[in-house]
Amino acid sequence: MPFSRIIGCVLPGHEQSVLNAASLLASRYCLPLSILAADKASNVSNPGAILLPEPPPQAWTAEWMACALFTRLSAVESFLLLLPASDAGTEIGARLSQQFACPFLPDLRGEILVQEQCLSSQRHILSGQALEKLEARGPRVIVTIASREEYSGTPTQISALNFPPASDSADLLVRVLSRRPSKGTQSNLQSARIVVAGGAGMGGVEGFDLLRRLCNVLGASLAASRAAVNCGWISAEHQVGLSGKIITPEVYIACGISGSVQHQAGMRGARFIAAINRDPAAPIFRIADLGIIGDVFSVLKQMIRLISQAHLA
């Protein structure tokens, strides 16, 4: 076994995937488990989790987090470090890989195996059209776990690690000068359970107002295709696809989206996909679990009415 310890690093909004995967691997290979959590990751309530100190005001960046982790993990000679496959988790993993000069496997999906001193797993490539098998060797390996990936194992006791104090943030090259809310509704698509997405078929801003009404009754987050973003109907933070966010919600409802390969790359990992489109030949129907061929506005209005009635019942 090349590793002496399994370490899960928990970031806000991506707690469960890392906790589940780290617990499963520690149980399977009979290794000690340590959990590191940013103070902002308030959903981690296990008393064995180690909270990283809060950074100075406006200083929380992937660079700061990587420096804090490097300082603490330098004394650990061998480990498998798991991070979420979010934007921040991927940047932190890449920075730590360079600092430790160790392998980094991003966006892993499915089973992680350790056999004959080699870690192996797989990830999607070619816009999700194929699976690539990856292997890594060495005493230290860093991976990111695709959100919503299913892992289950025997709960494992979390053991403590003794860490030196964090390095001063004065030497960081990147600083956050200010933060302000963006226009419109800000939502974390990458941790949302239900996502309602609109495309060119929504016709304009008014169409997205209808989608927001559906989001309100479902408790869903709002997303969009690149075509809708390019038209200026919604901000780029909502874009899903190869050039936007890659998400894996429980439910993804595609409204007026044809479903190009580029868009599918961002949402095909959803557990259940529903599509509404008037074109029966739309590519989105090839991957949909439920397809509705019809006028998207009429269907949405009926959905909103029926779901609202169900809530009142």
Secondary structure, DSSP 8 states (H G I E B T S, - for coil): ---S-EEEEE-TT-HHHHHHHHHHHHHHHT--EEEEEETT-TT---TT-EEE---STT---HHHHHHHHHHHHTT-SSEEEEEESSHHHHHHHHHHHHHHT--EEEEEEEEEEEETTEEEEEEEETTTTEEEEEEEESSEEEEEE-TT---------B----------GGG-S---------SS----GGG-SEEEEE-GGG-SHHHHHHHHHHHHHHT-EEEE-HHHHHTTSS-GGGBBSTTSB----SEEEEES----HHHHHHHTT-SEEEEEES-TT-GGGGT-SEEEES-HHHHHHHHHHHHHHHHH-
